[in-house]
Amino acid sequence: MSRRLVNLTLDTLEDLPRPCRQCVYWELDPVAAERACAAGDPGLEKEAWVSQTLLEWGSCGKLVYVDGMPAGFVMYAPPAYVPRSMAFPTSPVSADAALLMTAHVVTAFAGGGLGRMLVQGVARDLTKRGIKAIEAFGDAKFGDAGEGSGRCVAPADYFLSVGFKTVRPHPRYPRLRLELRTALSWKSDVEYALEKLLGSMSPEGLLRPVRPATRSATAPVGPSAVG
């Protein structure tokens, strides 16, 4: 079994789960998103957003493949590129942070550490750009009966499980933050252990899914979300 992390591009965009591929919850403001859905072309709007963000800012997402199968993804961008980011009661995102918009792990691959692997890939990318932190809006009531507002906001528990800390509490939509130096130091420590014990790290980021007996190399992945 192999794991491979790649950048989101217009080509790999097609490997997002169909509901996520057609979702513009984050990419448009609420009124424009509703208009796009009513017109029946949200997929085109999503593609246009990804294209513009890639051209103007650079990589804005990561996908992880397991044995060649799309297994999960994250999307991220500066808050200025994410109109929905100002619609939360815990807005705005801090000036020194990028926004992790959404995260999704395919149910069949949950529990294997892919969520943390995705976040570490984001941390490595953003650190090269001089960004200090990632922030996210989590859904503290994700999955609760009668609390559905779509599945575009990832569970707050997911972000907490991969190292985020709450910086602005809220009963429904807390804002969470991960300092990139923290994510990178965890990554280096675990990869060193894996490399020493298994020799399994390649330049492309391939990991054998074997865990060292004396320490945990992965963390549980939260419930999947789409967006």
C-alpha positions in Angstrom: 0.0 0.0 0.0 1.4 3.4 -1.0 0.4 7.0 -0.1 1.0 9.9 -2.4 0.4 13.6 -1.7 -0.1 15.9 -4.7 -1.1 19.5 -5.4 -4.6 20.4 -6.4 -4.6 21.5 -10.1 -7.3 21.8 -12.8 -6.5 18.2 -13.7 -6.6 16.7 -10.2 -9.7 18.8 -9.4 -11.7 16.0 -11.2 -10.6 13.6 -8.5 -12.5 15.4 -5.8 -15.7 13.5 -4.7 -18.5 14.7 -6.9 -20.4 16.7 -4.2 -17.2 18.5 -3.4 -16.4 19.1 -7.1 -19.8 20.8 -7.5 -19.7 22.8 -4.2 -18.9 26.5 -4.1 -19.8 27.1 -0.4 -16.4 28.6 0.3 -15.5 30.0 -3.1 -18.4 32.4 -3.4 -20.3 34.7 -1.1 -23.7 33.2 0.1 -25.8 35.1 -2.4 -23.5 34.3 -5.4 -23.3 30.7 -4.3 -27.0 30.4 -4.2 -27.3 32.0 -7.6 -24.7 29.6 -9.1 -26.5 26.6 -7.7 -29.8 27.8 -9.1 -28.2 28.3 -12.5 -26.9 24.8 -12.4 -23.3 25.6 -13.0 -21.5 25.5 -9.6 -18.8 23.2 -11.1 -17.8 25.8 -13.6 -17.6 28.4 -10.8 -15.4 26.1 -8.7 -13.1 25.5 -11.7 -12.9 29.3 -12.3 -12.0 29.9 -8.6 -9.3 27.2 -8.6 -7.8 28.5 -11.8 -7.7 32.2 -10.6 -6.2 31.2 -7.3 -3.6 29.1 -8.8 -2.6 31.9 -11.2 -2.6 34.7 -8.6 -1.5 32.9 -5.4 -0.3 29.4 -6.2 -1.2 26.0 -4.8 -4.5 26.0 -2.9 -5.2 22.3 -2.2 -3.7 18.9 -1.6 -5.0 15.5 -2.5 -3.8 12.2 -1.1 -4.0 8.9 -3.1 -3.8 5.4 -1.6 -2.7 2.8 -4.1 -3.6 5.3 -6.9 -7.2 5.9 -5.5 -8.2 9.4 -4.4 -8.6 9.1 -0.6 -8.9 12.7 0.6 -8.2 16.3 0.1 -7.9 19.7 1.8 -8.3 23.2 0.3 -6.8 26.4 1.6 -6.2 30.0 0.6 -5.7 33.5 2.0 -9.0 34.7 3.5 -9.2 37.5 0.9 -9.8 34.7 -1.7 -12.6 33.1 0.4 -15.7 35.2 0.5 -17.5 32.9 2.9 -14.7 33.4 5.5 -16.4 36.7 6.6 -19.8 35.1 7.2 -18.9 33.3 10.4 -19.5 34.6 13.9 -15.9 34.0 14.8 -14.5 35.9 11.8 -12.1 37.3 10.7 -9.1 35.0 10.2 -5.9 36.4 11.6 -3.8 38.5 9.3 -0.8 36.2 9.5 -2.7 33.0 8.7 -4.1 31.2 5.6 -7.6 29.7 5.9 -8.0 25.9 5.7 -11.4 25.9 4.0 -12.4 22.3 4.2 -11.0 18.8 4.6 -12.4 15.4 3.5 -11.2 11.8 3.9 -13.1 9.1 2.0 -14.8 6.9 4.6 -13.1 3.7 3.3 -9.7 5.3 4.2 -10.6 6.9 7.5 -8.5 6.1 10.6 -5.2 5.7 8.8 -3.6 9.1 9.5 -4.5 10.7 6.2 -6.0 13.8 7.8 -2.8 14.6 9.6 -0.7 13.8 6.4 -2.8 16.3 4.4 -2.4 19.1 7.1 1.3 18.5 7.2 1.5 18.9 3.4 -0.3 22.2 3.7 2.0 23.3 6.5 5.1 22.5 4.4 3.7 24.4 1.4 2.7 27.5 3.4 5.9 27.7 5.4 7.8 28.1 2.1 5.6 31.1 1.4 6.4 32.7 4.7 3.0 32.1 6.3 3.1 31.5 10.0 -0.2 29.7 10.7 -3.3 28.0 9.4 -6.7 28.8 10.7 -10.0 27.1 10.2 -13.7 27.3 11.2 -14.8 24.1 12.7 -18.4 22.7 13.1 -18.8 21.8 16.8 -22.1 20.2 16.1 -21.2 18.3 13.0 -23.5 15.3 12.6 -25.9 16.3 15.3 -29.6 15.6 14.4 -31.3 18.8 13.4 -28.1 20.7 13.1 -27.4 20.2 9.5 -26.1 23.2 7.5 -24.5 21.2 4.8 -21.2 19.3 5.2 -18.9 22.0 3.9 -17.5 22.9 7.3 -15.3 20.2 8.7 -15.9 18.9 12.3 -14.1 21.0 15.0 -13.0 17.6 16.5 -11.1 16.8 13.2 -9.1 20.0 13.5 -8.4 19.4 17.2 -7.3 15.9 16.4 -4.6 17.1 14.0 -3.1 19.7 16.3 -5.3 22.9 16.0 -6.1 24.9 19.1 -9.2 27.0 19.6 -8.5 30.7 19.4 -12.1 32.0 19.4 -14.7 29.7 21.0 -18.2 29.5 19.8 -21.0 26.9 20.5 -21.3 26.1 16.8 -18.4 27.5 14.7 -15.2 28.0 16.8 -12.1 29.4 15.0 -9.1 27.2 15.4 -5.4 27.8 14.7 -2.3 25.7 14.0 1.1 27.2 14.2 3.1 25.9 11.2 6.3 25.4 13.2 4.3 23.0 15.5 3.0 21.0 12.5 6.5 20.8 10.9 8.3 19.8 14.1 5.7 16.9 14.6 6.2 15.9 11.0 10.0 15.9 11.2 9.9 13.8 14.4 7.6 11.2 13.1 9.1 11.0 9.6 12.6 10.5 11.2 11.2 7.6 13.2 9.6 6.0 10.2 12.6 6.6 8.0 14.9 5.0 10.6 12.7 2.0 11.3 11.2 1.4 7.9 13.2 3.4 5.3 9.8 4.2 3.8 9.9 7.9 3.1 10.5 8.8 -0.6 11.1 12.3 -2.1 7.4 12.2 -3.3 6.2 11.6 0.2 5.3 7.9 0.0 4.7 6.2 3.3 4.2 2.6 4.1 1.3 2.3 6.5 3.2 0.5 9.2 3.4 2.1 12.6 6.4 1.9 15.0 5.6 -0.3 18.0 6.9 2.2 20.5 5.2 5.4 19.4 2.2 6.4 17.3 3.0 7.8 13.8 -0.5 8.7 12.9 -3.6 10.2 14.5 -7.2 9.4 14.1 -8.9 11.2 11.2 -12.1 13.0 12.0 -15.4 12.5 10.3 -15.4 13.3 6.6 -16.7 16.6 5.4 -17.3 18.0 1.9 -16.9 21.4 0.5 
